[in-house]
């Protein structure tokens, strides 16, 4: 790590993915599960729901001879491992599971899982592409309005010290005007007040591009991104850049010592045929329900009641609108067959 000034995008790229000392890529690291709890780690019900979705994709595509499941930002392969355990044998026999992850393949991983450092070639696979909390780790630049309300790129050093750089221009400025609503950008009305100083935002254009490239991997099927998200009409005034270490939220410092993440503008990523749901809506459509089992079951089958009660508790955590259930799901069908698989709507 150097202590030179650079934008947050470059600083985050080095801090998270440096070849020898990146937070995610350093040898022997615990992976994401060692520092924060995702839906994958919260309950096997999540992998079961992805398995259910994969079966719906398989049926919509007419049960192809080769069916792919691509897990983008796969961590240590936990989601793929859980999905393989939950799938019917007939589907598992035709499945080609791929983990896309910049860290090295973990020891002991199921041999059926292919390990890729980058996305498959465009149009090369058919099936389901699933990206759970991947886009929030695609590095982005941060901007802040100066004393005159002008958005400027935030420069940072490896120790976390910041200063304002040059005004944002070009494609990044155009993205902010389109996707980050006032008060960050001034109104076209010349008499309107300039934006207030100190307003911050993340430029999501690299994520739009990363997601479009991921969707293009599919020849046919469905691409899904599940992530922390916000909408254009409700962007946070001071951005969402933060860090995580050892299960706790910390100040983001781009020295490789912590995860660096920011919420995703999924509305900007979405293509023309995309659908957006909350995780609560998506998981309920896939059969994950947090309702308690009937008390009468406790009298007839106490063991079954306790198992059902435990599953209901896990489902409630995954679908809690104030927590994991408030995540955004972006569903992008490739071809008309996989449109409306969670909403019941046709393409």
Secondary structure, DSSP 8 states (H G I E B T S, - for coil): -----EEHHHHHHHHHH-TTT-TTTSTT---GGGT---HHHH-HHHHHHHHHHHHHHHHHTT--SSEEEEEES-TTTHHHHHHHHHS-HHHHHHEEEEEE-SS---TT--TTSEEESS---TT-EEEEEEEES-GGGS---EEEE-TTS-EEEEEE-TTS-EEEEEE--HHHHHHHHHHS-TTSS--SSTTS----TT-EEE-THHHHHHHHHHHHTEEEEEEEEEE-B--GGG--TB---EEEETTEEE---SSSSSEEE--B-HHHH--TT-EEEEHHHHHHHTT-------THHHHH-HHHHHHHHHHHHHHHHHH-TTTGGG-EEEEEEESGGGTTTTT----
